[in-house]
Each structure stands twice: as structure tokens, then as C-alpha cells.
Amino acid sequence: MDKKGVSPAIPRHVAIIMDGNNRWAKKRLLPGVAGHKAGVDAVRAVIEVCAEAGVEVLTLFAFSSENWQRPAEEVGALMELFLSALRREARRLNDNQIRLRIIGDRSRFHPELQAAMREAELLTAGEHRFTLQIAANYGGQWDITQAAQRLAREVQAGHLQVDEITPGLLQNCLATGDLPLPDLCIRTGGEHRISNFLLWQLAYAELYFSDLFWPDFKHEAMRKALGDYATRQRRFGKTSEQIEAEAR
């Protein structure tokens, strides 16, 4: 924190809700899957900017637990795109010292896709310069529920007392428990909500909304978001005067 109480220039952890792929495609009279394919280029651009800027973790909301309600044809195309992207990009991530992690309930995915997830994570497991975390079949409510279930099993087994459960302990049981909390959450596509994404983890994150559809959110847009973050004062419940006093 500098003397003006402004947040450090670069967030440690950026989380992004990649919204607007379908609307991008519809605007161009293309099928929805074309928007998802175009969005892959935006993913590459954002990874490049974050890695160059010194961001430690980038979490992308790729497929929510609610997205299964979409048309079966679109869901199937998304699964194929996810599988091909994993196979194509894993080697590139490894070559660039980027560790890949995938969070969410994998049980509903086809075994072939689950295997590809494990292989990609294993291939990049030794790289720690930058962590790319993909949220797939993920929901914030699911995450908190599975964390509570883990703690309940510990209590049931006699390894933990109920009054020993703290916010910090529950946080450690979340899918992101070993990573820093997100400092900045970006949503593209003009919507102003977090849509069941990292509900616990975003409690004190700075929120940034862009009207750009995800396929158009490239290098310049990401740099603009990071620049906006650098002007924010993060108080965490304190007053501006307290923050400024602590920075002296």
C-alpha cells in the first residue's frame, strides 16, 4: 500500500467471468460456438498481459454448474472445444512456465475429458511462475457446500470440534484454498453480477465491468482493467484515514 492508500499496482490474483461469446456470434450472424472459439484468442491475450504484468494467479470462469441448462448442441460443442484446447494448449503452457489447475465438480464430464484434465495438470505441475486456474462445472454455492461437507466429515470422525471451525479453516477447504484470494474480478459482456462465481473468495475483491463481449477483450482491454485497479483504495472495512496512517 502506498502513502495515498492506493492498492498495489498489480493484483496477485485476477478472476474473470468471460461473458458475451454467444452475443458476439449472434451479432455476426454466426452460431454460438463460433463465439466460444473466438474467445480462445482473448484467453491467450489475457494470459499474456497478466503474466507480463506479474499477476500470480488468473482464474477464468469457463463453464458454470448452471450452463448444463443450455441447448445440448451448444454444450456438446463446448465440451469438444474444451477437450481440444486442453490437448493443444497444455504443452504451450508448460513451455511458458504456466501451471494449469482446473476447479469444479468433474464427475459430470465425459471420462475422456476428465483424463485430459488430469494429463494437462500433471504436465504443468512443476511450473510456478504463473498459475492459470479454469473453473469448469463450478459454482460458488457448490464450492462452499463441498468445503462444509469436508469439515462435517472431520467432525463426524472426531478429528475436529464444531467450535474449532473458523472462517479461515473453511476457506482453506475451498477449491482455491491454497491460493491468494482474488484481488480483482472482471466481468465482460455488460452484465453487472457475479453469477455464483467464487462467492466466498470475492468478498473483498475489486469489481470491474466491461461492455466488451469476451472475444473482443484483448490486450488493451486487460491493461485498462489493471490500470483501473491500480487507482482503487482497498479499505477492508477501515476508513481512508486509517489506511493512509498505516501507509506512513
C-alpha positions as semicolon CSV with decimal commas, in nm:
position;residue;x (nm);y (nm);z (nm)
1;M;0,000;0,000;0,000
2;D;0,149;0,340;-0,092
3;K;0,119;0,664;0,106
4;K;-0,207;0,758;-0,063
5;G;-0,371;0,434;0,044
6;V;-0,385;0,314;-0,315
7;S;-0,372;-0,059;-0,376
8;P;-0,050;-0,213;-0,506
9;A;-0,026;-0,157;-0,879
10;I;-0,068;-0,522;-0,969
11;P;-0,324;-0,765;-0,819
12;R;-0,187;-1,102;-0,713
13;H;-0,499;-1,286;-0,828
14;V;-0,735;-1,186;-1,109
15;A;-1,065;-1,367;-1,164
16;I;-1,265;-1,323;-1,485
17;I;-1,622;-1,407;-1,584
18;M;-1,589;-1,449;-1,961
19;D;-1,931;-1,336;-2,080
20;G;-2,068;-1,241;-2,421
21;N;-1,948;-1,519;-2,652
22;N;-2,298;-1,602;-2,779
23;R;-2,396;-1,238;-2,826
24;W;-2,069;-1,174;-3,013
25;A;-2,153;-1,458;-3,251
26;K;-2,519;-1,358;-3,289
27;K;-2,417;-1,004;-3,382
28;R;-2,217;-1,155;-3,669
29;L;-2,492;-1,400;-3,770
30;L;-2,275;-1,692;-3,661
31;P;-2,361;-1,998;-3,449
32;G;-2,296;-1,962;-3,078
33;V;-2,000;-2,197;-3,079
34;A;-1,818;-1,954;-3,310
35;G;-1,815;-1,705;-3,025
36;H;-1,664;-1,960;-2,789
37;K;-1,394;-2,043;-3,043
38;A;-1,317;-1,673;-3,091
39;G;-1,296;-1,637;-2,715
40;V;-0,990;-1,863;-2,707
41;D;-0,785;-1,579;-2,858
42;A;-0,900;-1,349;-2,579
43;V;-0,789;-1,609;-2,325
44;R;-0,441;-1,612;-2,477
45;A;-0,425;-1,232;-2,478
46;V;-0,532;-1,201;-2,114
47;I;-0,284;-1,468;-2,005
48;E;-0,004;-1,281;-2,182
49;V;-0,088;-0,948;-2,020
50;C;-0,129;-1,094;-1,672
51;A;0,192;-1,296;-1,691
52;E;0,390;-0,998;-1,819
53;A;0,244;-0,769;-1,552
54;G;0,339;-1,000;-1,267
55;V;-0,004;-1,135;-1,173
56;E;0,043;-1,465;-0,988
57;V;-0,295;-1,631;-1,046
58;L;-0,558;-1,596;-1,317
59;T;-0,891;-1,774;-1,268
60;L;-1,127;-1,800;-1,566
61;F;-1,494;-1,896;-1,533
62;A;-1,520;-2,129;-1,832
63;F;-1,833;-2,333;-1,758
64;S;-2,070;-2,290;-1,466
65;S;-2,278;-2,557;-1,299
66;E;-2,582;-2,378;-1,446
67;N;-2,451;-2,393;-1,803
68;W;-2,570;-2,753;-1,841
69;Q;-2,915;-2,599;-1,895
70;R;-2,806;-2,459;-2,231
71;P;-2,905;-2,634;-2,556
72;A;-2,748;-2,981;-2,578
73;E;-2,583;-2,898;-2,911
74;E;-2,407;-2,597;-2,760
75;V;-2,297;-2,789;-2,451
76;G;-2,158;-3,069;-2,667
77;A;-1,967;-2,820;-2,882
78;L;-1,827;-2,656;-2,568
79;M;-1,706;-2,990;-2,436
80;E;-1,533;-3,066;-2,766
81;L;-1,372;-2,721;-2,766
82;F;-1,257;-2,767;-2,407
83;L;-1,104;-3,106;-2,488
84;S;-0,923;-2,983;-2,798
85;A;-0,798;-2,670;-2,618
86;L;-0,659;-2,879;-2,332
87;R;-0,470;-3,105;-2,570
88;R;-0,346;-2,817;-2,784
89;E;-0,255;-2,564;-2,515
90;A;-0,111;-2,778;-2,234
91;R;0,231;-2,807;-2,399
92;R;0,236;-2,434;-2,471
93;L;0,151;-2,354;-2,110
94;N;0,426;-2,581;-1,988
95;D;0,679;-2,422;-2,225
96;N;0,587;-2,081;-2,080
97;Q;0,617;-2,199;-1,718
98;I;0,245;-2,172;-1,655
99;R;0,080;-2,416;-1,418
100;L;-0,274;-2,522;-1,506
101;R;-0,535;-2,606;-1,245
102;I;-0,898;-2,695;-1,300
103;I;-1,154;-2,646;-1,024
104;G;-1,513;-2,764;-1,010
105;D;-1,708;-3,089;-0,996
106;R;-1,553;-3,307;-1,268
107;S;-1,781;-3,604;-1,213
108;R;-2,031;-3,496;-1,479
109;F;-1,770;-3,465;-1,754
110;H;-1,701;-3,746;-2,001
111;P;-1,415;-3,975;-1,884
112;E;-1,207;-3,872;-2,186
113;L;-1,231;-3,507;-2,083
114;Q;-1,155;-3,590;-1,720
115;A;-0,844;-3,777;-1,834
116;A;-0,734;-3,481;-2,047
117;M;-0,774;-3,252;-1,745
118;R;-0,553;-3,475;-1,532
119;E;-0,291;-3,505;-1,804
120;A;-0,275;-3,128;-1,859
121;E;-0,245;-3,061;-1,487
122;L;0,024;-3,325;-1,449
123;L;0,222;-3,189;-1,743
124;T;0,231;-2,838;-1,596
125;A;0,250;-2,933;-1,228
126;G;0,612;-2,829;-1,188
127;E;0,568;-2,479;-1,325
128;H;0,506;-2,199;-1,074
129;R;0,584;-1,866;-1,245
130;F;0,215;-1,818;-1,309
131;T;-0,099;-2,020;-1,231
132;L;-0,390;-2,044;-1,472
133;Q;-0,698;-2,177;-1,298
134;I;-1,000;-2,284;-1,501
135;A;-1,338;-2,308;-1,328
136;A;-1,537;-2,580;-1,508
137;N;-1,871;-2,714;-1,384
138;Y;-1,804;-2,478;-1,099
139;G;-2,042;-2,283;-0,878
140;G;-1,969;-2,079;-0,569
141;Q;-2,251;-2,246;-0,377
142;W;-2,113;-2,589;-0,472
143;D;-1,768;-2,483;-0,352
144;I;-1,891;-2,367;-0,012
145;T;-2,106;-2,679;0,022
146;Q;-1,821;-2,919;-0,052
147;A;-1,600;-2,730;0,196
148;A;-1,870;-2,759;0,464
149;Q;-1,906;-3,131;0,390
150;R;-1,531;-3,182;0,432
151;L;-1,542;-3,014;0,772
152;A;-1,853;-3,209;0,872
153;R;-1,674;-3,536;0,793
154;E;-1,382;-3,426;1,011
155;V;-1,623;-3,352;1,297
156;Q;-1,801;-3,683;1,244
157;A;-1,470;-3,869;1,257
158;G;-1,376;-3,697;1,581
159;H;-1,081;-3,510;1,429
160;L;-1,238;-3,168;1,471
161;Q;-1,466;-2,994;1,721
162;V;-1,753;-2,777;1,596
163;D;-1,624;-2,471;1,781
164;E;-1,287;-2,514;1,610
165;I;-1,440;-2,431;1,272
166;T;-1,336;-2,079;1,174
167;P;-1,376;-1,873;0,856
168;G;-1,009;-1,937;0,785
169;L;-1,048;-2,313;0,820
170;L;-1,348;-2,320;0,588
171;Q;-1,163;-2,102;0,339
172;N;-0,876;-2,350;0,333
173;C;-1,123;-2,622;0,231
174;L;-1,246;-2,432;-0,074
175;A;-1,124;-2,533;-0,420
176;T;-0,891;-2,233;-0,416
177;G;-0,784;-2,275;-0,055
178;D;-0,410;-2,283;-0,118
179;L;-0,408;-1,971;-0,338
180;P;-0,434;-1,600;-0,256
181;L;-0,785;-1,459;-0,264
182;P;-0,882;-1,271;-0,581
183;D;-0,796;-0,901;-0,568
184;L;-0,977;-0,814;-0,889
185;C;-1,283;-0,969;-1,055
186;I;-1,361;-0,873;-1,414
187;R;-1,684;-0,942;-1,598
188;T;-1,722;-0,877;-1,968
189;G;-2,038;-0,854;-2,176
190;G;-2,203;-0,562;-1,998
191;E;-2,366;-0,762;-1,716
192;H;-2,320;-0,644;-1,356
193;R;-2,339;-0,958;-1,143
194;I;-2,105;-1,235;-1,029
195;S;-2,335;-1,526;-1,121
196;N;-2,240;-1,775;-0,850
197;F;-1,866;-1,734;-0,916
198;L;-1,622;-1,760;-0,622
199;L;-1,888;-1,638;-0,378
200;W;-1,673;-1,667;-0,067
201;Q;-1,348;-1,564;-0,232
202;L;-1,479;-1,240;-0,385
203;A;-1,593;-1,091;-0,054
204;Y;-1,336;-0,808;-0,074
205;A;-1,234;-0,821;-0,440
206;E;-1,247;-0,510;-0,654
207;L;-1,511;-0,547;-0,927
208;Y;-1,458;-0,428;-1,284
209;F;-1,724;-0,449;-1,553
210;S;-1,663;-0,414;-1,926
211;D;-1,921;-0,373;-2,201
212;L;-1,695;-0,562;-2,441
213;F;-1,800;-0,912;-2,536
214;W;-1,539;-1,164;-2,429
215;P;-1,390;-1,231;-2,777
216;D;-1,313;-0,856;-2,801
217;F;-1,148;-0,835;-2,458
218;K;-0,785;-0,846;-2,569
219;H;-0,451;-0,696;-2,463
220;E;-0,555;-0,330;-2,448
221;A;-0,875;-0,405;-2,255
222;M;-0,690;-0,616;-1,999
223;R;-0,427;-0,348;-1,948
224;K;-0,705;-0,093;-1,898
225;A;-0,862;-0,312;-1,629
226;L;-0,529;-0,348;-1,447
227;G;-0,476;0,026;-1,473
228;D;-0,816;0,092;-1,319
229;Y;-0,738;-0,149;-1,035
230;A;-0,419;0,042;-0,957
231;T;-0,623;0,353;-0,875
232;R;-0,852;0,180;-0,623
233;Q;-0,821;0,226;-0,248
234;R;-0,880;-0,105;-0,072
235;R;-1,000;-0,041;0,283
236;F;-1,127;-0,382;0,403
237;G;-1,372;-0,214;0,641
238;K;-1,133;0,057;0,760
239;T;-1,154;0,431;0,688
240;S;-0,940;0,610;0,432
241;E;-0,767;0,792;0,717
242;Q;-0,669;0,463;0,881
243;I;-0,531;0,327;0,557
244;E;-0,331;0,642;0,496
245;A;-0,196;0,637;0,852
246;E;-0,084;0,276;0,814
247;A;0,095;0,363;0,491
248;R;0,307;0,636;0,655
